[in-house]
Amino acid sequence: MSFARTGETDRAISEIERLLTTPFAVDYADDSITLPDLRTRWEWDPLRNDRRFQKVLADPEPKTIRNNVQ
């Protein structure tokens, strides 16, 4: 995610939280947004020391929000 790499920590974490609850979410720069990816991929290293990012990693897998489309 480009926000993480450019130092826009607030925007990066906000997007991560949103994408983790979005069905089939993909960060097209990095291919996927899952807790295992966030825990292991080097691209997220700029966020590792942020307490909000650490909380995202420590929390259980979030529930996916599905919009009812009629």
C-alpha positions in Angstrom: 0.0 0.0 0.0 1.5 3.3 -1.1 0.2 5.1 2.0 2.4 2.9 4.2 5.5 3.5 2.1 5.0 7.2 1.9 4.7 7.8 5.6 0.9 8.5 5.5 0.3 6.2 8.5 -3.1 7.4 9.4 -4.4 6.9 5.9 -2.7 3.5 5.6 -4.2 2.2 8.8 -7.7 3.6 8.0 -7.5 1.8 4.6 -6.3 -1.4 6.1 -9.2 -1.4 8.6 -11.7 -0.8 5.8 -10.2 -3.3 3.4 -10.1 -6.1 6.0 -13.9 -5.9 6.2 -14.5 -5.7 2.5 -15.3 -8.9 0.6 -12.5 -9.9 -1.8 -10.5 -6.8 -1.0 -7.3 -6.3 -3.0 -4.7 -3.7 -2.7 -3.7 -3.7 -6.3 -0.2 -2.6 -5.6 0.4 -5.5 -3.2 -2.2 -8.1 -4.4 -4.1 -8.8 -1.1 -5.0 -7.5 2.2 -5.3 -10.2 4.9 -4.0 -10.5 8.4 -1.4 -13.1 7.4 -0.1 -10.8 4.7 0.0 -7.8 7.1 1.9 -9.9 9.6 4.6 -11.2 7.2 5.1 -9.1 4.2 7.9 -6.5 4.1 5.7 -3.9 2.5 4.0 -3.3 5.9 7.3 -2.8 7.8 6.9 1.0 8.0 3.8 0.5 10.1 5.1 -2.2 12.5 5.9 0.2 15.4 2.5 2.0 15.2 0.3 0.9 18.1 -2.8 1.0 15.8 -1.2 -1.3 13.4 -0.2 -3.6 16.2 -3.8 -3.6 17.4 -5.0 -4.5 14.0 -2.6 -7.5 14.0 -3.6 -8.6 17.5 -7.4 -8.4 16.9 -9.3 -11.4 15.6 -10.1 -11.6 12.0 -12.7 -8.9 11.4 -16.2 -9.8 10.1 -16.7 -9.0 6.4 -19.3 -6.4 5.8 -21.6 -7.3 3.0 -23.9 -4.7 1.5 -27.3 -6.1 0.6 -27.7 -5.2 -3.1 -31.2 -5.6 -4.4 
